[in-house]
Amino acid sequence: YYSLLAVSRNSSPAQIKTAYHRALLIFHPDKHKSTSTSVDVTSIKEAYATLADPYARSTYDLKLQERPGSKGPRPAQVVSLEDFEEDTAGTAWRHNCRCGGFYEIIEEDLERGKHIVGCGSCSEVVWVGYELVQEVGADGS
């Protein structure tokens, strides 16, 4: 459903509603007489109904995670953490996405060793390259 409406998994309800209206305009048979359209308006409505309802959306998300053969998102590119812009507090880093949105990784993600980061505006993901640094104690260990 996310790809049908062209939204990311962390899209807000308002973004989903906007994408739903956009998809209806693009694929509605009264708007376009082309019979080559492979998207059914009923599917678009079903996608919106599922993603607009918080309970239905969480159930759908769980099913996506449990799907056999699902190995997670495939990163579009590898981006060094050095290419990210650090926020003023030094606890988050952002990198622009080609869609106009951005990728954000926070300090806690770095500490957990998280490398896959999704764009906040589209479904694109990148692999963030960095090395974890072990803190050395006062006694040298």
N, C-alpha and C positions, 0 to 999 in steps of 0.2 A: 504493500500500500504506500509505503514511503516513496518508492521510486515512481509509482503511478502518479502521485501528486507532486513529485519532484521536490520533496522536503527532506531534511535530515531527521534523524531519530530524536534529536533534542529540540525540535522546533516547538514554538509556543502555539497555543490554540489559535491565536490571531493569525500567525503565519500559515497554519494549516488551513484555516478558513479562506485566506487570500489565495492560497495555492489551489484549493477546491474550486473557487470561482474562476480562476484562470484556466484550469483544466476543463471545466464545463464550456467555457467560451471557445477553447481550442478544438474540442472534440464533439461538441453538440452537432447532431445531424442537420438541424435547421440552419446553423451558421455556415456549415461547409457541406456541400453536396457530394464531396468525394466519397466513394464507397471503399476506398483503400484504407480508411481509418481502421486500425486494429483495436482501438480502445472503445469499449462499450460505456455509455454514460451510466449504466447501472453499476458497473464496476467502480466508477469514480464516486458515485454516491455511497456505495458500500465502504470504500476506502475512507471517505470523510466521516461516515457514521462511526466507524471503528476508531479512527484516530482522534475524533472530537470528544469521545466519551472516555474519561480517565480510566475507568475500570476496564472497558473493552480494549483500550490502548495498552494497558499494562499486561493484560492477558495475551494480546497479540505479540507484544514484545517478548514475553516469556516463550511463546511458541517459536518465535524466530531464533531464540538462543538455543532451544532444544532441538532444532531441526538437524537431522543427520547430515553429515558432510559440511556443516556450517563451521568454517574455520575462522570466522571473524573478518573484519574488513581488510582489504588489500591496500596498502599505502600507495599513493600516487607517486611519491618521491621521498627521498631522505633529505632532511633539513637539519643542519647543525644548530645546536642551541645558540651558538655564537651569532647566527643570523637572525635570531629572535630579538625583539626590543624588550628590555627589562623595564618593569614599572618602577615608579618612584620609591615604593616601599621595598623593592628587591625581592618580592615574594611571588611574582608572576611574570611570565614572558609571553609576548604576542608576536605572531608572524602573519602577514597579509596573505590571504587566499586569492586566487585568480578570480573568484566570484565577487570580490569586494568585501567579503567577510574576513574573519581572521581565525587562526588557531591560537589556543591559549593553553599553556601548561603552567601549573602552579608548583610551589616548592614541595608540597606533600606528594605530588605525582613523581617528582624527581627522587624523593627519598624512598618511594616504593618501587622505583625502577621502571616506571611506566614510560613507554616510548611511543605508542600509537596515540595520536591526538587528532580528533575530528574538528572540522571547521564548524563554527557556530551558525553558519548561514546556509551551508549546503552539505552534501553527503561525502565530500572529499575528506580523506584522511592522509596524514603524513607520518613518517617515522622520524622522531626527533633523536638526533645523535648527540650523546653526551656520555661522560664517564662519571661514575659515582666516586667520590673522594672519601676515603676513610679518615675520620678525625683521629688525630694522635693526642693521647692524653699527656698530662704533665710529666708522667714517669717514662714517656717514650713508647708506651705500648698502645 
